[in-house]
Amino acid sequence: MVDQSLVPVPFTDLVAQHHNIADRILAASQRVFESQAFILGEEVAALEREIAEYCGAKHAIGCASGTDALILSMMALDIGPGAEVITSPFTFFATASAIHRLGARPVFVDIEPGSYNLDVAQVEVAVTPKTKAIMPVHLFGQTVEMESLRSIAKAHGLSIVEDAYQAIGAQYFGRHAGVLGDVGCFSFFPTKNLGGAGDGGMITTDKDELAARIRRLRVHGDIGGYEHVEIGLNSRLDALQAAILRVKLEELDAWTDGRIQNAARYDRLIQHYGLADAVEVPVVLPNRRHVFNQYSVRVTGGRRDQVLQSLRADKLGCAVYYPKPLHLQTCFDSLGYQAGDFPVSEATSQEVLSLPIFAEITAQQQERVVRGMARALGNTGLNQSPLFPEIRGQAA
Ligand SMILES: *Cc1c(COP(=O)(O)O)cnc(C)c1O
């Protein structure tokens, strides 16, 4: 008999996801090999139509990665040397590096504690005559407070570039991430909610001219017939990625519903084991669809690392997104920020802990993770009988 308490729980399990759709993925790949058309072409055009329809955007443009999606979008908005772009310091590195890569300056604004997202109330004071855009990051799968952000952008004539990498399918008052600003950027990095078999990205917009410019920027600024009107990048989406992503897009809403259910189950388990004071569960704001690319709790009382180490020792999946805010990264020293500048981001980076939330995780695996946290915190709640008892001898 297997002692279930000793079976590891992975942080993500893309193998489980693949097994459920392997036949269709292989058939889609086969189709691409038969055509021998590997870059852009019909598969990419079809995925672009499907993503545009899914998000409710007029245009969708595939490119080589999420990072390139940000770079291409900002190039198309003429963001370059001398420009400032306001964004969050509590995000993945690429958000700010894309701004820096173009010679523009990332200007950070702290996050709000509940949603981990940009504190929109602090954005306006960061606007200067050099500000050209605001880049809200819909972190972990929940959208930023866009209505206030849009009115600030409007008042100052700024563009909004959404970093929607973690938020495909997320909604704000019924509208999708990717159509809440001027341009939306998605990544198909394999661990995103819609992940490819390698790198890939997508840009959404309702603006015809912007879309046309992004389309030519991704192919060296070529308008056709080797006629180059400006200098772009080589950043195209592979047909193989598109064919695979088209299969996965059909599953996306079911997977997302799974993530949402798993999140609710964690909320319940954390309550059940009496951990609610020590472990603050993610805040879902009204009128949002949070798609839980990550389920990130806040471990209070300076005990995050203790919990992290204990879960790791017990082989229970967990991760820290992100351990160091961007304003404190060595490569951004020249921006002149200091420790203490963004206290909420700094405190959050010490408290945040992401738990396994992939669609295929079982209730028993989730319970093992929460019991692991209770153990790490020396919690008496462990006396509680399990909400989801293991069936004896059953494999994980
Ligand atoms: C995944 C991610 C990126 C990077 O996207 P790539 O496709 O790997 O370039 C950027 N920003 C955020 C917030 C992400 O989660």
The ligand as a Tripos MOL2 file, in Angstrom:
@<TRIPOS>MOLECULE
LIG
   15    15     1     0     0
SMALL
NO_CHARGES

@<TRIPOS>ATOM
      1 C1          5.6160   34.6660  -19.1080 C.3       1 LIG1
      2 C2          5.7210   36.1130  -18.8540 C.ar      1 LIG1
      3 C3          6.4810   36.9190  -19.6920 C.ar      1 LIG1
      4 C4          7.4060   36.3640  -20.7430 C.3       1 LIG1
      5 O1          6.8470   35.9000  -21.8550 O.3       1 LIG1
      6 P1          7.7620   35.1040  -22.8420 P.3       1 LIG1
      7 O2          6.8050   34.4920  -23.8090 O.co2     1 LIG1
      8 O3          8.5310   34.0940  -22.0520 O.co2     1 LIG1
      9 O4          8.6620   36.1020  -23.5080 O.co2     1 LIG1
     10 C5          6.4330   38.2940  -19.4830 C.ar      1 LIG1
     11 N1          5.6970   38.8730  -18.5200 N.ar      1 LIG1
     12 C6          4.9620   38.1160  -17.6630 C.ar      1 LIG1
     13 C7          4.1500   38.8040  -16.5950 C.3       1 LIG1
     14 C8          4.9680   36.7180  -17.7950 C.ar      1 LIG1
     15 O5          4.2750   35.9770  -16.9340 O.3       1 LIG1
@<TRIPOS>BOND
     1     1     2 1
     2     2     3 ar
     3     2    14 ar
     4     3     4 1
     5     3    10 ar
     6     4     5 1
     7     5     6 1
     8     6     7 2
     9     6     8 1
    10     6     9 1
    11    10    11 ar
    12    11    12 ar
    13    12    13 1
    14    12    14 ar
    15    14    15 1
@<TRIPOS>SUBSTRUCTURE
     1 LIG1         1 GROUP 0 **** ****
